[in-house]
């Protein structure tokens, strides 16, 4: 039951994080006034941190899927 709730929470959080990423226009950095790109890094610190958070949440989401699959296999 706990992993099912965690899966729902991680799914919603992952959707939110993906929608916050920068597309062809705007993104999180433009929303907060960081529209100017630095010539050194290519992407802002906010975008890089958003990428890292998205990867971590994605890995946690995947782990929940695997654990739920194993639990269903063991209990049946």
C-alpha positions as CSV (number, residue, x, y, z in Angstrom):
1,X,0.0,0.0,0.0
2,X,2.8,2.4,0.9
3,X,4.6,1.9,-2.4
4,X,1.4,2.5,-4.3
5,X,1.0,5.9,-2.6
6,X,4.6,6.7,-3.2
7,X,4.2,5.8,-6.9
8,X,1.2,8.2,-7.2
9,X,3.2,11.0,-5.5
10,X,6.3,10.4,-7.6
11,X,4.2,10.2,-10.8
12,X,2.5,13.6,-10.1
13,X,5.9,15.1,-9.1
14,X,7.5,13.8,-12.2
15,X,4.8,15.3,-14.4
16,X,5.2,18.6,-12.7
17,X,9.0,18.6,-13.1
18,X,8.8,17.6,-16.8
19,X,6.3,20.4,-17.5
20,X,8.6,22.9,-15.8
21,X,11.5,22.1,-18.2
22,X,12.4,24.6,-20.9
23,X,10.9,23.9,-24.2
24,X,11.3,25.8,-27.5
25,X,10.2,29.0,-25.6
26,X,10.4,29.9,-21.9
27,X,10.8,27.6,-19.0
28,X,11.6,27.8,-15.4
29,X,14.5,30.2,-15.8
30,X,12.4,32.6,-17.9
31,X,9.6,32.5,-15.4
32,X,11.9,34.0,-12.7
33,X,13.7,36.5,-15.0
34,X,16.7,34.5,-15.9
35,X,16.1,34.8,-19.6
36,X,19.7,35.7,-20.5
37,X,21.8,32.6,-21.1
38,X,25.4,32.6,-19.9
39,X,27.9,32.0,-22.7
40,X,30.0,29.7,-20.4
41,X,27.5,27.0,-19.3
42,X,24.9,27.1,-21.9
43,X,22.1,26.6,-19.4
44,X,21.2,28.3,-16.1
45,X,21.8,26.9,-12.7
46,X,18.1,26.6,-12.2
47,X,17.7,24.4,-15.3
48,X,20.6,22.2,-14.3
49,X,19.2,21.7,-10.8
50,X,15.8,21.0,-12.3
51,X,17.4,18.4,-14.5
52,X,19.1,16.7,-11.5
53,X,15.9,16.7,-9.4
54,X,14.0,15.3,-12.4
55,X,16.5,12.5,-12.8
56,X,16.4,11.6,-9.1
57,X,12.6,11.6,-9.0
58,X,12.5,9.5,-12.2
59,X,14.9,6.9,-10.6
60,X,12.7,6.8,-7.5
61,X,9.6,6.3,-9.6
62,X,11.3,3.5,-11.5
63,X,12.4,1.9,-8.2
64,X,8.7,2.0,-7.0
65,X,7.6,0.3,-10.2
66,X,10.2,-2.5,-9.7
67,X,9.3,-3.0,-6.0
68,X,5.6,-3.1,-6.7
69,X,6.2,-5.7,-9.5
70,X,8.3,-7.9,-7.2
71,X,5.7,-7.6,-4.4
72,X,2.9,-8.6,-6.8
73,X,4.9,-11.6,-8.1
74,X,5.7,-12.8,-4.5
75,X,2.2,-12.4,-3.2
76,X,0.5,-14.1,-6.0
